[in-house]
Amino acid sequence: MGILIFAETYKGEFKKDSYELASYAYEIASEKGSSVTAICFNAVNPESLSNYGVNKIINCSNEELKDFDVTIYSDCISETFASENSNILILSSSSNSKYLGGVLAIKLNAGYATNVISKPSFSNGLCLKRNTFTNKAFENVNILTENSIIGLSKNSFGLKENNVRSDIEDKKFDIDSAANKVTSIEKMSNKVTIADADIVVSGGRGLKGPENWNLIEDLAEVLGAATACSKPVSDLGWRPHSEHVGQTGKPVSSNLYIAIGISGAIQHLAGVNSSKTKVVINTDPDAPFFKAADYGIVGDAFDVVPKLIQKLKDFKSTNN
């Protein structure tokens, strides 16, 4: 049994999800007496995967792989899957990997399970536990095909260092021209993205207007968190739609999600339900979010949040 992971990068640096995939794959390989191979594109530090149990790292440096293209990426991954005699492919839950998953399932004639949250068992094919019904329930699924694709849910396994000796292979693929051309990418600097954040601070209409968003940004800065918002806030134009989280926006699977001035519509709760710890600050004790939250503060955000920021600053100053 061979295990292949697709380790995603951004500007050449591995995303945190890539190290989580490696940690997860190592645990499976250790139990089955197998090895882990990783494929990555234009990574500047491919050797760092060896800290998380990857035995072989294939770093592809084609210029055509600089920007995501599902056809080219899937061709390279499927070719590597075959040449490495793999029968399990592990992907992250990023939007790109989810796009790839369906295409690769066809190319590899593989069963594909998304939102997987634990290690598989091999009692009847490949048995996997996954989130379902917008993270309100679990189900066990069995993949009975010879090849399998596992889509690992973000932050479901964590990072576990397992230092191994790795072989690093620099490879160039014979690639056709991309069907789509990326002309430019505009991205805000010095901001933690929602997809990569361990902590997300989100605001709703309880902030009363965009002029008060410094409360969200100041708290996020202290925590090293990403900023987000509810759908009404983005619809009103207070914040860009790229920050809208929820079932109809971006899903959030952070370790900590802080909702400030958000009542908790069902669509919003469905999109953030997989976050491990949820905290709500709201003046309304009957707000639906309190039923879903792990911790809640009934109070005015304009009083509570500045005090919370100051307490966190004091804590950090005394522990540095």
Phi and psi in degrees as GROMACS dihedral restraints (atoms count N, CA, C in turn):
[ dihedral_restraints ]
;  ai    aj    ak    al  type     phi  dphi    fc
    3     4     5     6     1  -114.6    20    10
    4     5     6     7     1   141.7    20    10
    6     7     8     9     1  -116.2    20    10
    7     8     9    10     1   127.7    20    10
    9    10    11    12     1  -116.6    20    10
   10    11    12    13     1   134.2    20    10
   12    13    14    15     1  -117.1    20    10
   13    14    15    16     1   147.5    20    10
   15    16    17    18     1  -100.1    20    10
   16    17    18    19     1   109.9    20    10
   18    19    20    21     1   -95.4    20    10
   19    20    21    22     1   107.5    20    10
   21    22    23    24     1   -77.1    20    10
   22    23    24    25     1   148.4    20    10
   24    25    26    27     1  -125.5    20    10
   25    26    27    28     1   160.8    20    10
   27    28    29    30     1  -134.6    20    10
   28    29    30    31     1   118.6    20    10
   30    31    32    33     1    53.6    20    10
   31    32    33    34     1    38.5    20    10
   33    34    35    36     1    87.3    20    10
   34    35    36    37     1   -14.6    20    10
   36    37    38    39     1   -96.8    20    10
   37    38    39    40     1   140.2    20    10
   39    40    41    42     1   -67.7    20    10
   40    41    42    43     1   138.7    20    10
   42    43    44    45     1   -72.8    20    10
   43    44    45    46     1   156.6    20    10
   45    46    47    48     1   -56.8    20    10
   46    47    48    49     1   -36.3    20    10
   48    49    50    51     1   -57.1    20    10
   49    50    51    52     1   -32.7    20    10
   51    52    53    54     1   -64.1    20    10
   52    53    54    55     1   -39.7    20    10
   54    55    56    57     1   -70.5    20    10
   55    56    57    58     1   -32.2    20    10
   57    58    59    60     1   -67.4    20    10
   58    59    60    61     1   -41.3    20    10
   60    61    62    63     1   -60.2    20    10
   61    62    63    64     1   -43.2    20    10
   63    64    65    66     1   -62.6    20    10
   64    65    66    67     1   -43.7    20    10
   66    67    68    69     1   -60.7    20    10
   67    68    69    70     1   -43.4    20    10
   69    70    71    72     1   -65.0    20    10
   70    71    72    73     1   -46.4    20    10
   72    73    74    75     1   -64.0    20    10
   73    74    75    76     1   -38.3    20    10
   75    76    77    78     1   -61.5    20    10
   76    77    78    79     1   -41.1    20    10
   78    79    80    81     1   -62.2    20    10
   79    80    81    82     1   -42.4    20    10
   81    82    83    84     1   -66.7    20    10
   82    83    84    85     1   -45.8    20    10
   84    85    86    87     1   -62.7    20    10
   85    86    87    88     1   -37.6    20    10
   87    88    89    90     1   -63.1    20    10
   88    89    90    91     1   -39.5    20    10
   90    91    92    93     1   -71.6    20    10
   91    92    93    94     1   -30.3    20    10
   93    94    95    96     1  -100.8    20    10
   94    95    96    97     1     2.3    20    10
   96    97    98    99     1    65.1    20    10
   97    98    99   100     1    38.3    20    10
   99   100   101   102     1  -117.8    20    10
  100   101   102   103     1  -169.6    20    10
  102   103   104   105     1  -132.0    20    10
  103   104   105   106     1   165.7    20    10
  105   106   107   108     1  -117.6    20    10
  106   107   108   109     1   129.7    20    10
  108   109   110   111     1  -116.2    20    10
  109   110   111   112     1   141.8    20    10
  111   112   113   114     1  -120.5    20    10
  112   113   114   115     1   141.2    20    10
  114   115   116   117     1  -114.2    20    10
  115   116   117   118     1   133.1    20    10
  117   118   119   120     1  -141.2    20    10
  118   119   120   121     1   160.1    20    10
  120   121   122   123     1  -118.7    20    10
  121   122   123   124     1   118.5    20    10
  123   124   125   126     1    56.2    20    10
  124   125   126   127     1    42.8    20    10
  126   127   128   129     1   -79.3    20    10
  127   128   129   130     1   136.9    20    10
  129   130   131   132     1   -87.5    20    10
  130   131   132   133     1   -17.7    20    10
  132   133   134   135     1  -134.6    20    10
  133   134   135   136     1    57.9    20    10
  135   136   137   138     1   -59.2    20    10
  136   137   138   139     1   -29.5    20    10
  138   139   140   141     1   -63.5    20    10
  139   140   141   142     1   -18.9    20    10
  141   142   143   144     1   -66.5    20    10
  142   143   144   145     1   -21.2    20    10
  144   145   146   147     1   -67.1    20    10
  145   146   147   148     1   -23.1    20    10
  147   148   149   150     1   -65.4    20    10
  148   149   150   151     1   -20.6    20    10
  150   151   152   153     1   -71.0    20    10
  151   152   153   154     1   -13.3    20    10
  153   154   155   156     1  -120.0    20    10
  154   155   156   157     1    19.1    20    10
  156   157   158   159     1    98.0    20    10
  157   158   159   160     1    14.6    20    10
  159   160   161   162     1   -87.3    20    10
  160   161   162   163     1   125.2    20    10
  162   163   164   165     1   -84.8    20    10
  163   164   165   166     1   -32.0    20    10
  165   166   167   168     1  -137.8    20    10
  166   167   168   169     1   133.4    20    10
  168   169   170   171     1  -122.4    20    10
  169   170   171   172     1   118.9    20    10
  171   172   173   174     1  -104.2    20    10
  172   173   174   175     1   109.8    20    10
  174   175   176   177     1  -105.0    20    10
  175   176   177   178     1   114.5    20    10
  177   178   179   180     1   -96.8    20    10
  178   179   180   181     1   126.1    20    10
  180   181   182   183     1  -114.3    20    10
  181   182   183   184     1    20.8    20    10
  183   184   185   186     1   -62.2    20    10
  184   185   186   187     1   139.6    20    10
  186   187   188   189     1   -62.0    20    10
  187   188   189   190     1   -32.3    20    10
  189   190   191   192     1   -66.5    20    10
  190   191   192   193     1   -13.5    20    10
  192   193   194   195     1   -94.7    20    10
  193   194   195   196     1     3.8    20    10
  195   196   197   198     1   -63.3    20    10
  196   197   198   199     1   -39.1    20    10
  198   199   200   201     1  -113.3    20    10
  199   200   201   202     1   145.8    20    10
  201   202   203   204     1   -64.3    20    10
  202   203   204   205     1   129.7    20    10
  204   205   206   207     1  -141.1    20    10
  205   206   207   208     1   117.0    20    10
  207   208   209   210     1   -62.1    20    10
  208   209   210   211     1   -34.7    20    10
  210   211   212   213     1   -68.4    20    10
  211   212   213   214     1   -48.4    20    10
  213   214   215   216     1   -67.4    20    10
  214   215   216   217     1   -46.2    20    10
  216   217   218   219     1   -61.2    20    10
  217   218   219   220     1   -44.9    20    10
  219   220   221   222     1   -66.3    20    10
  220   221   222   223     1   -35.1    20    10
  222   223   224   225     1   -63.2    20    10
  223   224   225   226     1   -45.4    20    10
  225   226   227   228     1   -65.3    20    10
  226   227   228   229     1   -42.4    20    10
  228   229   230   231     1   -69.2    20    10
  229   230   231   232     1   -42.6    20    10
  231   232   233   234     1   -67.3    20    10
  232   233   234   235     1   -36.1    20    10
  234   235   236   237     1   -64.7    20    10
  235   236   237   238     1   -41.9    20    10
  237   238   239   240     1   -68.1    20    10
  238   239   240   241     1   -39.6    20    10
  240   241   242   243     1   -55.8    20    10
  241   242   243   244     1   -43.0    20    10
  243   244   245   246     1   -73.0    20    10
  244   245   246   247     1   -44.3    20    10
  246   247   248   249     1   -68.7    20    10
  247   248   249   250     1   -25.3    20    10
  249   250   251   252     1   -93.7    20    10
  250   251   252   253     1     6.2    20    10
  252   253   254   255     1    54.3    20    10
  253   254   255   256     1    43.7    20    10
  255   256   257   258     1   -86.6    20    10
  256   257   258   259     1   154.9    20    10
  258   259   260   261     1  -131.9    20    10
  259   260   261   262     1    -1.2    20    10
  261   262   263   264     1  -128.8    20    10
  262   263   264   265     1   127.3    20    10
  264   265   266   267     1  -114.6    20    10
  265   266   267   268     1   131.7    20    10
  267   268   269   270     1  -116.5    20    10
  268   269   270   271     1   126.7    20    10
  270   271   272   273     1  -119.2    20    10
  271   272   273   274     1   161.5    20    10
  273   274   275   276     1   -84.2    20    10
  274   275   276   277     1  -174.2    20    10
  276   277   278   279     1  -105.5    20    10
  277   278   279   280     1    22.3    20    10
  279   280   281   282     1   -68.6    20    10
  280   281   282   283     1   163.8    20    10
  282   283   284   285     1   -62.8    20    10
  283   284   285   286     1   -38.1    20    10
  285   286   287   288     1   -65.3    20    10
  286   287   288   289     1   -44.3    20    10
  288   289   290   291     1   -68.5    20    10
  289   290   291   292     1   -35.7    20    10
  291   292   293   294     1   -64.8    20    10
  292   293   294   295     1   -36.8    20    10
  294   295   296   297     1   -63.4    20    10
  295   296   297   298     1   -44.7    20    10
  297   298   299   300     1   -64.9    20    10
  298   299   300   301     1   -37.3    20    10
  300   301   302   303     1   -55.2    20    10
  301   302   303   304     1   -47.9    20    10
  303   304   305   306     1   -65.5    20    10
  304   305   306   307     1   -41.4    20    10
  306   307   308   309     1   -66.2    20    10
  307   308   309   310     1   -43.7    20    10
  309   310   311   312     1   -68.6    20    10
  310   311   312   313     1   -31.1    20    10
  312   313   314   315     1   -59.5    20    10
  313   314   315   316     1   -37.2    20    10
  315   316   317   318     1   -73.2    20    10
  316   317   318   319     1   -46.8    20    10
  318   319   320   321     1   -62.2    20    10
  319   320   321   322     1   -36.3    20    10
  321   322   323   324     1   -99.3    20    10
  322   323   324   325     1    -0.4    20    10
  324   325   326   327     1    52.1    20    10
  325   326   327   328     1    51.8    20    10
  327   328   329   330     1  -118.0    20    10
  328   329   330   331     1   147.8    20    10
  330   331   332   333     1   -74.8    20    10
  331   332   333   334     1   143.3    20    10
  333   334   335   336     1  -131.4    20    10
  334   335   336   337     1   121.4    20    10
  336   337   338   339     1  -116.8    20    10
  337   338   339   340     1   127.0    20    10
  339   340   341   342     1  -101.0    20    10
  340   341   342   343     1   169.2    20    10
  342   343   344   345     1    55.6    20    10
  343   344   345   346     1    35.4    20    10
  345   346   347   348     1   -73.8    20    10
  346   347   348   349     1   137.8    20    10
  348   349   350   351     1  -124.0    20    10
  349   350   351   352     1     2.0    20    10
  351   352   353   354     1  -153.0    20    10
  352   353   354   355     1   169.9    20    10
  354   355   356   357     1   -66.2    20    10
  355   356   357   358     1   150.0    20    10
  357   358   359   360     1   -80.4    20    10
  358   359   360   361     1   160.6    20    10
  360   361   362   363     1  -112.6    20    10
  361   362   363   364     1   159.9    20    10
  363   364   365   366     1  -120.1    20    10
  364   365   366   367     1    30.2    20    10
  366   367   368   369     1   -71.6    20    10
  367   368   369   370     1   -33.8    20    10
  369   370   371   372     1  -144.9    20    10
  370   371   372   373     1    87.2    20    10
  372   373   374   375     1    70.8    20    10
  373   374   375   376     1  -135.8    20    10
  375   376   377   378     1  -113.3    20    10
  376   377   378   379     1   108.8    20    10
  378   379   380   381     1   -99.3    20    10
  379   380   381   382     1   125.4    20    10
  381   382   383   384     1  -129.0    20    10
  382   383   384   385     1   141.5    20    10
  384   385   386   387     1   -98.8    20    10
  385   386   387   388     1   131.1    20    10
  387   388   389   390     1  -139.7    20    10
  388   389   390   391     1   156.3    20    10
  390   391   392   393     1   -74.8    20    10
  391   392   393   394     1   146.4    20    10
  393   394   395   396     1  -148.6    20    10
  394   395   396   397     1   173.5    20    10
  396   397   398   399     1    48.6    20    10
  397   398   399   400     1    56.2    20    10
  399   400   401   402     1    49.6    20    10
  400   401   402   403     1    46.7    20    10
  402   403   404   405     1    66.8    20    10
  403   404   405   406     1    21.4    20    10
  405   406   407   408     1   -96.6    20    10
  406   407   408   409     1    -8.0    20    10
  408   409   410   411     1  -149.5    20    10
  409   410   411   412     1   165.0    20    10
  411   412   413   414     1  -115.8    20    10
  412   413   414   415     1   153.3    20    10
  414   415   416   417     1  -143.5    20    10
  415   416   417   418     1   150.5    20    10
  417   418   419   420     1  -102.3    20    10
  418   419   420   421     1   128.0    20    10
  420   421   422   423     1  -121.3    20    10
  421   422   423   424     1   147.3    20    10
  423   424   425   426     1  -113.4    20    10
  424   425   426   427     1   124.9    20    10
  426   427   428   429     1   -98.3    20    10
  427   428   429   430     1   119.6    20    10
  429   430   431   432     1  -106.5    20    10
  430   431   432   433     1    -2.9    20    10
  432   433   434   435     1   -74.8    20    10
  433   434   435   436     1   160.7    20    10
  435   436   437   438     1   -63.9    20    10
  436   437   438   439     1   -39.7    20    10
  438   439   440   441     1  -104.0    20    10
  439   440   441   442     1   145.5    20    10
  441   442   443   444     1  -134.7    20    10
  442   443   444   445     1   145.8    20    10
  444   445   446   447     1  -122.4    20    10
  445   446   447   448     1   127.7    20    10
  447   448   449   450     1  -111.6    20    10
  448   449   450   451     1   122.9    20    10
  450   451   452   453     1   -99.4    20    10
  451   452   453   454     1   105.3    20    10
  453   454   455   456     1   -81.6    20    10
  454   455   456   457     1   128.0    20    10
  456   457   458   459     1   -68.8    20    10
  457   458   459   460     1   138.8    20    10
  459   460   461   462     1   -59.3    20    10
  460   461   462   463     1   136.5    20    10
  462   463   464   465     1    62.3    20    10
  463   464   465   466     1    20.1    20    10
  465   466   467   468     1   -87.3    20    10
  466   467   468   469     1   -20.5    20    10
  468   469   470   471     1  -119.8    20    10
  469   470   471   472     1   -34.4    20    10
  471   472   473   474     1    86.6    20    10
  472   473   474   475     1   175.7    20    10
  474   475   476   477     1   -98.2    20    10
  475   476   477   478     1   131.2    20    10
  477   478   479   480     1  -134.9    20    10
  478   479   480   481     1   116.2    20    10
  480   481   482   483     1   -73.7    20    10
  481   482   483   484     1   131.2    20    10
  483   484   485   486     1  -142.3    20    10
  484   485   486   487     1    89.0    20    10
  486   487   488   489     1   -70.8    20    10
  487   488   489   490     1   124.3    20    10
  489   490   491   492     1  -133.9    20    10
  490   491   492   493     1   163.7    20    10
  492   493   494   495     1   -83.2    20    10
  493   494   495   496     1   128.5    20    10
  495   496   497   498     1  -117.5    20    10
  496   497   498   499     1   145.4    20    10
  498   499   500   501     1   -96.0    20    10
  499   500   501   502     1   129.4    20    10
  501   502   503   504     1  -111.5    20    10
  502   503   504   505     1   124.2    20    10
  504   505   506   507     1  -117.1    20    10
  505   506   507   508     1   121.2    20    10
  507   508   509   510     1   -87.7    20    10
  508   509   510   511     1   127.4    20    10
  510   511   512   513     1  -135.6    20    10
  511   512   513   514     1   145.0    20    10
  513   514   515   516     1  -119.9    20    10
  514   515   516   517     1   131.1    20    10
  516   517   518   519     1   -94.6    20    10
  517   518   519   520     1   154.3    20    10
  519   520   521   522     1   -83.3    20    10
  520   521   522   523     1   104.2    20    10
  522   523   524   525     1  -119.3    20    10
  523   524   525   526     1   136.2    20    10
  525   526   527   528     1   -75.5    20    10
  526   527   528   529     1   164.0    20    10
  528   529   530   531     1   -64.4    20    10
  529   530   531   532     1   143.8    20    10
  531   532   533   534     1   -67.1    20    10
  532   533   534   535     1   141.1    20    10
  534   535   536   537     1   -70.2    20    10
  535   536   537   538     1   -32.0    20    10
  537   538   539   540     1  -111.9    20    10
  538   539   540   541     1   141.9    20    10
  540   541   542   543     1  -114.6    20    10
  541   542   543   544     1   127.5    20    10
  543   544   545   546     1   -90.0    20    10
  544   545   546   547     1   118.7    20    10
  546   547   548   549     1   -90.1    20    10
  547   548   549   550     1   -35.1    20    10
  549   550   551   552     1  -163.8    20    10
  550   551   552   553     1   153.9    20    10
  552   553   554   555     1  -129.1    20    10
  553   554   555   556     1   122.4    20    10
  555   556   557   558     1  -107.5    20    10
  556   557   558   559     1   125.8    20    10
  558   559   560   561     1  -140.9    20    10
  559   560   561   562     1   137.8    20    10
  561   562   563   564     1   -68.1    20    10
  562   563   564   565     1   135.8    20    10
  564   565   566   567     1   -90.3    20    10
  565   566   567   568     1   160.2    20    10
  567   568   569   570     1    58.7    20    10
  568   569   570   571     1    28.7    20    10
  570   571   572   573     1  -123.2    20    10
  571   572   573   574     1   138.3    20    10
  573   574   575   576     1   -80.7    20    10
  574   575   576   577     1   131.3    20    10
  576   577   578   579     1   -80.2    20    10
  577   578   579   580     1   151.1    20    10
  579   580   581   582     1   -60.5    20    10
  580   581   582   583     1   -39.7    20    10
  582   583   584   585     1   -64.9    20    10
  583   584   585   586     1   -33.8    20    10
  585   586   587   588     1   -99.8    20    10
  586   587   588   589     1    -3.0    20    10
  588   589   590   591     1   -79.5    20    10
  589   590   591   592     1   138.6    20    10
  591   592   593   594     1   -81.8    20    10
  592   593   594   595     1   -27.0    20    10
  594   595   596   597     1  -127.8    20    10
  595   596   597   598     1   134.9    20    10
  597   598   599   600     1  -126.7    20    10
  598   599   600   601     1   129.0    20    10
  600   601   602   603     1  -109.2    20    10
  601   602   603   604     1   121.3    20    10
  603   604   605   606     1  -123.9    20    10
  604   605   606   607     1   143.6    20    10
  606   607   608   609     1  -122.7    20    10
  607   608   609   610     1   153.1    20    10
  609   610   611   612     1  -124.4    20    10
  610   611   612   613     1  -163.2    20    10
  612   613   614   615     1   -66.2    20    10
  613   614   615   616     1   -14.2    20    10
  615   616   617   618     1   -63.4    20    10
  616   617   618   619     1   -13.6    20    10
  618   619   620   621     1   -77.3    20    10
  619   620   621   622     1   -11.7    20    10
  621   622   623   624     1    73.1    20    10
  622   623   624   625     1   -14.4    20    10
  624   625   626   627     1   171.6    20    10
  625   626   627   628     1   160.0    20    10
  627   628   629   630     1   -63.7    20    10
  628   629   630   631     1   -22.9    20    10
  630   631   632   633     1   -68.0    20    10
  631   632   633   634     1   -14.8    20    10
  633   634   635   636     1  -100.7    20    10
  634   635   636   637     1     8.4    20    10
  636   637   638   639     1   -70.2    20    10
  637   638   639   640     1    -9.4    20    10
  639   640   641   642     1   -60.7    20    10
  640   641   642   643     1   -25.5    20    10
  642   643   644   645     1   -62.1    20    10
  643   644   645   646     1   -44.3    20    10
  645   646   647   648     1   -67.1    20    10
  646   647   648   649     1   -46.6    20    10
  648   649   650   651     1   -67.3    20    10
  649   650   651   652     1   -38.3    20    10
  651   652   653   654     1   -67.8    20    10
  652   653   654   655     1   -41.5    20    10
  654   655   656   657     1   -66.4    20    10
  655   656   657   658     1   -40.6    20    10
  657   658   659   660     1   -63.7    20    10
  658   659   660   661     1   -39.0    20    10
  660   661   662   663     1   -63.7    20    10
  661   662   663   664     1   -42.4    20    10
  663   664   665   666     1   -64.3    20    10
  664   665   666   667     1   -37.4    20    10
  666   667   668   669     1   -89.3    20    10
  667   668   669   670     1    -7.9    20    10
  669   670   671   672     1    66.3    20    10
  670   671   672   673     1    39.7    20    10
  672   673   674   675     1  -107.4    20    10
  673   674   675   676     1   165.8    20    10
  675   676   677   678     1   -88.3    20    10
  676   677   678   679     1   153.0    20    10
  678   679   680   681     1  -101.7    20    10
  679   680   681   682     1   146.9    20    10
  681   682   683   684     1  -147.7    20    10
  682   683   684   685     1   177.7    20    10
  684   685   686   687     1  -153.7    20    10
  685   686   687   688     1   167.5    20    10
  687   688   689   690     1   -83.1    20    10
  688   689   690   691     1   167.6    20    10
  690   691   692   693     1   -61.6    20    10
  691   692   693   694     1   -45.4    20    10
  693   694   695   696     1   -57.0    20    10
  694   695   696   697     1   -34.4    20    10
  696   697   698   699     1   -66.2    20    10
  697   698   699   700     1   -44.6    20    10
  699   700   701   702     1   -70.3    20    10
  700   701   702   703     1   -35.2    20    10
  702   703   704   705     1   -64.3    20    10
  703   704   705   706     1   -34.0    20    10
  705   706   707   708     1   -76.5    20    10
  706   707   708   709     1   -10.7    20    10
  708   709   710   711     1    84.7    20    10
  709   710   711   712     1    10.3    20    10
  711   712   713   714     1   -69.2    20    10
  712   713   714   715     1   -36.6    20    10
  714   715   716   717     1  -135.3    20    10
  715   716   717   718     1   156.7    20    10
  717   718   719   720     1   -67.9    20    10
  718   719   720   721     1   152.9    20    10
  720   721   722   723     1   -63.7    20    10
  721   722   723   724     1   -20.3    20    10
  723   724   725   726     1   -65.6    20    10
  724   725   726   727     1   -17.1    20    10
  726   727   728   729     1   -97.0    20    10
  727   728   729   730     1    -3.8    20    10
  729   730   731   732     1   -71.3    20    10
  730   731   732   733     1   120.2    20    10
  732   733   734   735     1  -114.0    20    10
  733   734   735   736     1   153.0    20    10
  735   736   737   738     1   138.5    20    10
  736   737   738   739     1  -175.5    20    10
  738   739   740   741     1   -62.6    20    10
  739   740   741   742     1   -34.7    20    10
  741   742   743   744     1   -96.2    20    10
  742   743   744   745     1     2.1    20    10
  744   745   746   747     1  -121.2    20    10
  745   746   747   748     1  -137.2    20    10
  747   748   749   750     1   -88.7    20    10
  748   749   750   751     1   132.9    20    10
  750   751   752   753     1   -74.4    20    10
  751   752   753   754     1   149.0    20    10
  753   754   755   756     1  -123.2    20    10
  754   755   756   757     1   128.9    20    10
  756   757   758   759     1  -127.8    20    10
  757   758   759   760     1    43.7    20    10
  759   760   761   762     1   -76.3    20    10
  760   761   762   763     1   165.2    20    10
  762   763   764   765     1   -73.7    20    10
  763   764   765   766     1   -30.2    20    10
  765   766   767   768     1  -139.7    20    10
  766   767   768   769     1   126.7    20    10
  768   769   770   771     1  -123.2    20    10
  769   770   771   772     1   121.3    20    10
  771   772   773   774     1  -111.2    20    10
  772   773   774   775     1   117.5    20    10
  774   775   776   777     1  -106.0    20    10
  775   776   777   778     1   120.7    20    10
  777   778   779   780     1  -117.5    20    10
  778   779   780   781     1   118.2    20    10
  780   781   782   783     1    68.6    20    10
  781   782   783   784     1    27.4    20    10
  783   784   785   786     1  -114.0    20    10
  784   785   786   787     1   121.8    20    10
  786   787   788   789     1   -71.8    20    10
  787   788   789   790     1   -35.9    20    10
  789   790   791   792     1   105.9    20    10
  790   791   792   793     1    57.3    20    10
  792   793   794   795     1   -62.3    20    10
  793   794   795   796     1   154.1    20    10
  795   796   797   798     1   -59.9    20    10
  796   797   798   799     1   -34.6    20    10
  798   799   800   801     1   -68.0    20    10
  799   800   801   802     1   -36.2    20    10
  801   802   803   804     1   -68.9    20    10
  802   803   804   805     1   -45.9    20    10
  804   805   806   807     1   -61.9    20    10
  805   806   807   808     1   -38.0    20    10
  807   808   809   810     1   -63.7    20    10
  808   809   810   811     1   -33.8    20    10
  810   811   812   813     1   -80.3    20    10
  811   812   813   814     1   -17.1    20    10
  813   814   815   816     1  -116.5    20    10
  814   815   816   817     1     4.0    20    10
  816   817   818   819     1   -63.3    20    10
  817   818   819   820     1   -25.9    20    10
  819   820   821   822     1   -83.0    20    10
  820   821   822   823     1    -2.4    20    10
  822   823   824   825     1   -65.3    20    10
  823   824   825   826     1   140.4    20    10
  825   826   827   828     1   -70.1    20    10
  826   827   828   829     1   -44.1    20    10
  828   829   830   831     1  -128.4    20    10
  829   830   831   832     1   126.9    20    10
  831   832   833   834     1  -118.5    20    10
  832   833   834   835     1   131.9    20    10
  834   835   836   837     1  -123.3    20    10
  835   836   837   838     1   134.9    20    10
  837   838   839   840     1  -124.9    20    10
  838   839   840   841     1   139.6    20    10
  840   841   842   843     1  -123.1    20    10
  841   842   843   844     1   117.1    20    10
  843   844   845   846     1  -156.3    20    10
  844   845   846   847     1   148.2    20    10
  846   847   848   849     1   -77.7    20    10
  847   848   849   850     1   -20.3    20    10
  849   850   851   852     1   -95.8    20    10
  850   851   852   853     1   109.5    20    10
  852   853   854   855     1   -66.4    20    10
  853   854   855   856     1   -15.5    20    10
  855   856   857   858     1   -97.1    20    10
  856   857   858   859     1     8.2    20    10
  858   859   860   861     1   -61.1    20    10
  859   860   861   862     1   135.5    20    10
  861   862   863   864     1   -55.4    20    10
  862   863   864   865     1   -28.1    20    10
  864   865   866   867     1   -62.1    20    10
  865   866   867   868     1   -29.3    20    10
  867   868   869   870     1   -62.7    20    10
  868   869   870   871     1   -29.5    20    10
  870   871   872   873     1   -73.6    20    10
  871   872   873   874     1   -25.6    20    10
  873   874   875   876     1   -95.1    20    10
  874   875   876   877     1   -17.1    20    10
  876   877   878   879     1   -81.6    20    10
  877   878   879   880     1   152.7    20    10
  879   880   881   882     1   -82.6    20    10
  880   881   882   883     1   -33.0    20    10
  882   883   884   885     1  -138.1    20    10
  883   884   885   886     1   144.4    20    10
  885   886   887   888     1  -141.9    20    10
  886   887   888   889     1   146.4    20    10
  888   889   890   891     1  -124.6    20    10
  889   890   891   892     1   118.1    20    10
  891   892   893   894     1   -88.1    20    10
  892   893   894   895     1   108.2    20    10
  894   895   896   897     1   179.4    20    10
  895   896   897   898     1   169.8    20    10
  897   898   899   900     1   -80.0    20    10
  898   899   900   901     1   124.6    20    10
  900   901   902   903     1   -56.5    20    10
  901   902   903   904     1   -32.0    20    10
  903   904   905   906     1   -71.3    20    10
  904   905   906   907     1   -18.2    20    10
  906   907   908   909     1   -96.4    20    10
  907   908   909   910     1   -42.7    20    10
  909   910   911   912     1   -73.8    20    10
  910   911   912   913     1   -47.9    20    10
  912   913   914   915     1   -64.7    20    10
  913   914   915   916     1   -45.0    20    10
  915   916   917   918     1   -59.1    20    10
  916   917   918   919     1   -37.5    20    10
  918   919   920   921     1   -67.7    20    10
  919   920   921   922     1   -39.0    20    10
  921   922   923   924     1   -64.1    20    10
  922   923   924   925     1   -42.8    20    10
  924   925   926   927     1   -60.6    20    10
  925   926   927   928     1   -45.0    20    10
  927   928   929   930     1   -64.6    20    10
  928   929   930   931     1   -42.5    20    10
  930   931   932   933     1   -61.7    20    10
  931   932   933   934     1   -40.6    20    10
  933   934   935   936     1   -67.3    20    10
  934   935   936   937     1   -39.9    20    10
  936   937   938   939     1   -63.2    20    10
  937   938   939   940     1   -42.6    20    10
  939   940   941   942     1   -63.3    20    10
  940   941   942   943     1   -41.5    20    10
  942   943   944   945     1   -63.7    20    10
  943   944   945   946     1   -43.0    20    10
  945   946   947   948     1   -68.3    20    10
  946   947   948   949     1   -36.4    20    10
  948   949   950   951     1   -68.1    20    10
  949   950   951   952     1   -33.2    20    10
  951   952   953   954     1   -82.2    20    10
  952   953   954   955     1   -12.0    20    10
  954   955   956   957     1  -113.3    20    10
  955   956   957   958     1    15.5    20    10
